[in-house]
Amino acid sequence: MTPERYRYIAVEGPIGAGKTSLALKLAQLFDAEPLLEAPEQNPFLPRFYEDRRRYALPTQLAFLLARHEQMRVLIQGDLFRRAHVADFLPDKDPLFARLTLDEAEFRLYQKIWADLAPRPPAPDLVIYLQAPPATLLERVRQRGRSYERGIDLDYLTALSEAYARFFYHYEAAPVLIVNSEHLDFVGRAEDFELLVRRIHDMRGAREFFNRGA
């Protein structure tokens, strides 16, 4: 069962960090409801990776609208009936917008975000997964999703740096920062068990979990 103080856990990190796999395992272990980003349902995403400049704005707006619907589950109080584990943090959406949109598009996005951005309760815990960009790229290539073929090392490097800046200033919830380079939460049970123990034992507002090769 979910530790009582963790009714809402969000797993975050750049593409290839392992967010969804970890969120699903935690949801199963804690008998929680998984709340998943489902990027494959964004009709603009494959075109974005082929031509980022052209499709950045519709891609961001599609994610924003989807997030608005997903977060209604938490906003309407379902959080008190069952715990949730999400593989995204709504607060980070402008991070992608700032990275991909030009100035005029970003100003438009900010106006729409101000009106539509979901306002769920802050998570009880955020698990921020990190890994070197080269490792992220290798994982993306290994999973072989056709719509991710346009992802390159430069984009993952910029994205990783944007995440690092975001979480450097993030104070809305406790954060467990996990270096996932040498961790396999799906394939190695001992790795997952180590992380679960760290979740149960966490007491500070910001802690780190790192396992060497």
Secondary structure as UniProt FT lines:
FT   TURN            4..5
FT   STRAND          8..12
FT   TURN            15..16
FT   HELIX           19..30
FT   STRAND          33..35
FT   HELIX           39..41
FT   TURN            43..44
FT   HELIX           45..50
FT   HELIX           52..75
FT   TURN            76..77
FT   HELIX           78..80
FT   STRAND          84..86
FT   HELIX           90..92
FT   HELIX           93..100
FT   HELIX           103..116
FT   STRAND          125..130
FT   HELIX           133..143
FT   HELIX           146..148
FT   TURN            149..150
FT   HELIX           153..169
FT   STRAND          175..179
FT   TURN            181..182
FT   TURN            185..187
FT   HELIX           189..201
FT   STRAND          206..210
//
